[in-house]
Each structure stands twice: as C-alpha cells, then as structure tokens.
C-alpha cells in the first residue's frame, strides 16, 4: 500500500518551462507571477498583515494551458514543487486516498515554502452526496482538513486545475482553501498570434506567411488546437518535400481541423454533385446577401468527413454575445440549402441533406424563445432542459413550440425571397463550384457581387463528378441510376 504513494510525493525536477514560454493568457500569468514573487520574498506581501491565498484554482476549457502554467510556476519558483493528479489518490483499498493526501501534505510541510499542484482535481473534489462511497468522502474530507483545518498550513500553496468547476464541492471553493479562481480562457486574436509565433520559432516558416490571417481565421481555437495546427502544417510540408511551411500548407491544416479531411477517393455522380453544389450555393448566397451573417471562410463540394459539401463561416472578431439580427441571419443561412434544393430540383426531388441545417436553425430558435427572452408571447422567462421546456406547463410548452415554428418559418421565407431575387447569381455560383470544387470567401463574394470568376485553372470538367464511377450500375442510356437522395450534409459549421 505504501509503495504506490511514492510517485505522488516526488518533487518535480526543472520542467524547462518558464513564463516566457506561455502565451495568450496574460491575466492568468499575472496572477501566477504574484505567487512566485511571494515565494521568493514573502515579507514584501505580509508587511501590512496580509496573507497570500492558500489555494489557487485554474479553470477553463481543455487545451487552454492550465497544466502548462503549472509547469511554468515550477520552472520559475525556486522552491520544491509537488505534483499529482486527482485520480492517483484513489485505488482499491478503502482509506488509501486519504492516507496519500496526508503523506503529500506532510512531505510538503517539511520543505515549505513549496507548491502542490493537483491536476484534474474534480476526481477527488467532486460534490459530496449521501449515496457516495465513504472512501470518496474520506479523501475529500482529508483534503479539506489539510488545506484549512485545525493545524496551520503556512508556506504550502495548493494549485488545482479542472475543466468542471461546477462539479466541485462548495467547501473546497470557500475562502481559506481555494481563495482565487483563475479562469484560463481561450486566447483572443492577439493571443492566438502570439501562440502561433511561439510555435513558429520551433519550425521554419516561409517569408510570405502572414500569421495575422491565420490568427483571425482560428476563432475559438485553444492553445492545444493551435499547436496541432502548426504540427499538421509542418508534417504536410515535410511530406510534400517543401523547404518551409507555406501559407497554402497552413490553410490546408486549418481547413482539415475545421472541416475534416478531404475524401478524395469518394465516388460522386454528376447528379449528386449538382444537388450538393446548388445546396451549398444556397447557403453561401444567403450568407453574403443577409445583413448580420458571419463572413464566409470557404465553400466546397469536396466531400469532407461525413458531408458531401459545406460552407464554413468565421466571425470577424472574437464575439462573446450575439444580437437578434445575427441569430436570425444564422437561421436564414441554415435554411438556404433546403430552399435552394426546392427551387432548383422541385419539392419532390428535395433530399434529406438539410437535416443538420434544420436542427441548427431549430436550436437557435428554441434558445431565442426559452433562454434569451426574445419572444413577446413567452416573455422574459428562462426555461431549462435540453429542449428548453423544463418546468413549463403544457400550455406554455405548446406556446414555445408555436413560437419556434413561427421563427423557423419566417427564416425559410426570408431565405426563399433572397434566392428567388438573386436566382442568376445562385446558378452562376453553383456552376462555378462544380468547376472549382472549393471557393474561398473572397471568391464567393466576387462571384455574387461582381460576377467575376476565380482567375485560376478549372479543376473539374466533368460536372462535379469524381472517383471511380465504373463501379456504379448504368441503365441503357449510360446514365447512373443513383441520385442525390440521402445526401448527408453536415454544414452545421454555418
């Protein structure tokens, strides 16, 4: 039983990570630098009778750099650093978790001032319930006592990291234990550029690479995502035999992460390609001609992942909230695919490809009604649950359904008006997509607003068809019996 606890108490050697190696989380860094300064010169902070917080809790989405920050503290602070994971305390033996917590803190006290870092602390710090096993409660109770119990625990600073702060026990979060809660948020556009520059130093970039463009186009990416992007680009450049990472390789890596890998060997008939092209052109046209819609990043009929085509859109900046106009615009764009199919193919030949678009529009409408108070009929009331109807009466649920349908019907009508009014641009865009397969956002806008086609070589001269179509059965006229029915379009990236 004792042999398994040794790895928990081991002091961390020099991690080789410093605060200079951490980018994009300046606010969190400032808080942690304060801890290091205290450990190096405690009298500077305690001269007026103040005490530094005994515990810091790092919270945030996965991949934002919480563990990296802990390594940076270990590298900067010239004090012993103890590390552990929440899952390392519990094993098959009852009481072993509590024993390991005691041993960890006893070892830390002997070397104070020092730091204890517990990663994924929710594994032992989850809210206590009556039905929980007594062993789980014992481990958490021991941690609570060690952090702020009867005996003083001066000189030991506990840093915890978790992705689920809402799951932690209230007693663990109170002042005196984890006094400071530091949210390690996703990096903004400036932070993303700093992170990309840091990873770029470890490889070789082409002189024409503009990291500002990549930073603006990676909204919502975490530090781990950006690291993966640069690594994917480096691997692609190496395989292609390039001397450095070019802008096109970085765009390839970004599109692969955002939209999935291209299915270049997929067998696509001309009928299916035409259906997909008009569907995606419908999304793109509505997006360009609707005020409040996000700018288009790319439109493609190249199969990626589980979809036959998609239109991806990225915000111009880092948005924290959306207006009613922007949400309605998102619904209109989502409806553009189904409207386009009905107008071009006829109602009887409309495919199931808009299923994810309808789901996306419905979710936005339901949230507008039940979460954001944007319905005069329902009022400024929030209803919980996945469908937004929790604790609502039967009469209210009927009203909610009616309001959601009213919003989606209005969205469908607006999308139909745009595609009917700009029918000529819709046909031009669809035909161009059949020829070029993938269009950038600027190329889509030039086509719709100026009627200018891309100034590059045409990729497909076979009406969008691709792959080894010889395996398909043909009728007497040599035409494929397969149609575009059942197209799975996961363009909910919209």
Secondary structure in CASP SS format (residue, H / E / C, confidence):
PFRMAT SS
TARGET T0000
AUTHOR 0000-0000-0000
METHOD secondary structure of the structure
MODEL  1
X C 1.00
X C 1.00
X H 1.00
X H 1.00
X H 1.00
X H 1.00
X H 1.00
X H 1.00
X H 1.00
X C 1.00
X E 1.00
X C 1.00
X C 1.00
X C 1.00
X C 1.00
X C 1.00
X C 1.00
X C 1.00
X H 1.00
X H 1.00
X H 1.00
X C 1.00
X C 1.00
X C 1.00
X C 1.00
X H 1.00
X H 1.00
X H 1.00
X H 1.00
X H 1.00
X H 1.00
X H 1.00
X H 1.00
X H 1.00
X H 1.00
X H 1.00
X H 1.00
X H 1.00
X H 1.00
X H 1.00
X C 1.00
X C 1.00
X H 1.00
X H 1.00
X H 1.00
X H 1.00
X C 1.00
X C 1.00
X C 1.00
X C 1.00
X C 1.00
X C 1.00
X C 1.00
X C 1.00
X E 1.00
X E 1.00
X E 1.00
X E 1.00
X E 1.00
X C 1.00
X C 1.00
X C 1.00
X C 1.00
X C 1.00
X C 1.00
X H 1.00
X H 1.00
X H 1.00
X H 1.00
X H 1.00
X H 1.00
X H 1.00
X H 1.00
X H 1.00
X H 1.00
X H 1.00
X C 1.00
X C 1.00
X C 1.00
X E 1.00
X E 1.00
X E 1.00
X E 1.00
X E 1.00
X E 1.00
X H 1.00
X H 1.00
X H 1.00
X C 1.00
X C 1.00
X C 1.00
X C 1.00
X C 1.00
X C 1.00
X C 1.00
X H 1.00
X H 1.00
X H 1.00
X H 1.00
X H 1.00
X H 1.00
X H 1.00
X H 1.00
X H 1.00
X H 1.00
X H 1.00
X H 1.00
X H 1.00
X H 1.00
X H 1.00
X C 1.00
X C 1.00
X C 1.00
X E 1.00
X E 1.00
X E 1.00
X E 1.00
X E 1.00
X E 1.00
X C 1.00
X C 1.00
X H 1.00
X H 1.00
X H 1.00
X H 1.00
X E 1.00
X C 1.00
X C 1.00
X C 1.00
X C 1.00
X C 1.00
X C 1.00
X C 1.00
X H 1.00
X H 1.00
X H 1.00
X H 1.00
X H 1.00
X H 1.00
X H 1.00
X H 1.00
X H 1.00
X H 1.00
X H 1.00
X H 1.00
X H 1.00
X H 1.00
X H 1.00
X C 1.00
X C 1.00
X C 1.00
X C 1.00
X C 1.00
X C 1.00
X C 1.00
X E 1.00
X E 1.00
X E 1.00
X E 1.00
X E 1.00
X E 1.00
X E 1.00
X C 1.00
X C 1.00
X H 1.00
X H 1.00
X H 1.00
X E 1.00
X C 1.00
X H 1.00
X H 1.00
X H 1.00
X H 1.00
X C 1.00
X C 1.00
X C 1.00
X C 1.00
X C 1.00
X C 1.00
X E 1.00
X E 1.00
X E 1.00
X E 1.00
X C 1.00
X C 1.00
X C 1.00
X C 1.00
X C 1.00
X H 1.00
X H 1.00
X H 1.00
X H 1.00
X H 1.00
X H 1.00
X H 1.00
X H 1.00
X H 1.00
X H 1.00
X H 1.00
X H 1.00
X C 1.00
X C 1.00
X C 1.00
X C 1.00
X E 1.00
X C 1.00
X C 1.00
X C 1.00
X C 1.00
X C 1.00
X H 1.00
X H 1.00
X H 1.00
X H 1.00
X H 1.00
X H 1.00
X C 1.00
X C 1.00
X C 1.00
X C 1.00
X C 1.00
X C 1.00
X H 1.00
X H 1.00
X H 1.00
X H 1.00
X H 1.00
X H 1.00
X H 1.00
X H 1.00
X H 1.00
X H 1.00
X H 1.00
X H 1.00
X H 1.00
X H 1.00
X H 1.00
X H 1.00
X H 1.00
X C 1.00
X C 1.00
X C 1.00
X C 1.00
X C 1.00
X E 1.00
X C 1.00
X H 1.00
X H 1.00
X H 1.00
X H 1.00
X H 1.00
X H 1.00
X H 1.00
X H 1.00
X H 1.00
X H 1.00
X H 1.00
X H 1.00
X H 1.00
X C 1.00
X C 1.00
X E 1.00
X C 1.00
X C 1.00
X C 1.00
X C 1.00
X C 1.00
X E 1.00
X C 1.00
X H 1.00
X H 1.00
X H 1.00
X H 1.00
X H 1.00
X H 1.00
X H 1.00
X H 1.00
X H 1.00
X H 1.00
X H 1.00
X H 1.00
X H 1.00
X H 1.00
X H 1.00
X H 1.00
X H 1.00
X H 1.00
X H 1.00
X H 1.00
X C 1.00
X C 1.00
X C 1.00
X C 1.00
X C 1.00
X C 1.00
X E 1.00
X E 1.00
X E 1.00
X E 1.00
X E 1.00
X C 1.00
X C 1.00
X C 1.00
X E 1.00
X C 1.00
X C 1.00
X E 1.00
X C 1.00
X C 1.00
X E 1.00
X E 1.00
X E 1.00
X E 1.00
X C 1.00
X C 1.00
X C 1.00
X C 1.00
X C 1.00
X C 1.00
X C 1.00
X C 1.00
X C 1.00
X C 1.00
X H 1.00
X H 1.00
X H 1.00
X H 1.00
X H 1.00
X H 1.00
X H 1.00
X H 1.00
X H 1.00
X H 1.00
X H 1.00
X H 1.00
X H 1.00
X H 1.00
X H 1.00
X H 1.00
X H 1.00
X H 1.00
X H 1.00
X H 1.00
X H 1.00
X H 1.00
X C 1.00
X H 1.00
X H 1.00
X H 1.00
X C 1.00
X C 1.00
X H 1.00
X H 1.00
X H 1.00
X H 1.00
X H 1.00
X H 1.00
X H 1.00
X H 1.00
X H 1.00
X H 1.00
X H 1.00
X H 1.00
X H 1.00
X H 1.00
X H 1.00
X H 1.00
X H 1.00
X H 1.00
X H 1.00
X C 1.00
X C 1.00
X C 1.00
X C 1.00
X C 1.00
X C 1.00
X C 1.00
X C 1.00
X C 1.00
X C 1.00
X C 1.00
X C 1.00
X C 1.00
X C 1.00
X C 1.00
X C 1.00
X C 1.00
X C 1.00
X C 1.00
X C 1.00
X C 1.00
X C 1.00
X C 1.00
X H 1.00
X H 1.00
X H 1.00
X H 1.00
X H 1.00
X H 1.00
X H 1.00
X H 1.00
X H 1.00
X H 1.00
X H 1.00
X H 1.00
X H 1.00
X H 1.00
X H 1.00
X H 1.00
X H 1.00
X H 1.00
X H 1.00
X H 1.00
X H 1.00
X H 1.00
X H 1.00
X H 1.00
X H 1.00
X H 1.00
X H 1.00
X H 1.00
X C 1.00
X H 1.00
X H 1.00
X H 1.00
X H 1.00
X H 1.00
X H 1.00
X H 1.00
X H 1.00
X H 1.00
X H 1.00
X H 1.00
X H 1.00
X H 1.00
X H 1.00
X C 1.00
X E 1.00
X E 1.00
X E 1.00
X H 1.00
X H 1.00
X H 1.00
X H 1.00
X H 1.00
X H 1.00
X H 1.00
X H 1.00
X H 1.00
X H 1.00
X C 1.00
X C 1.00
X C 1.00
X C 1.00
X C 1.00
X C 1.00
X C 1.00
X C 1.00
X C 1.00
X C 1.00
X C 1.00
X C 1.00
X C 1.00
X C 1.00
X C 1.00
X E 1.00
X C 1.00
X C 1.00
X H 1.00
X H 1.00
X H 1.00
X C 1.00
X C 1.00
X E 1.00
X C 1.00
X C 1.00
X C 1.00
X C 1.00
X C 1.00
X E 1.00
X C 1.00
X C 1.00
X C 1.00
X C 1.00
X C 1.00
X C 1.00
X C 1.00
X C 1.00
X C 1.00
X C 1.00
X C 1.00
X C 1.00
X C 1.00
X C 1.00
END
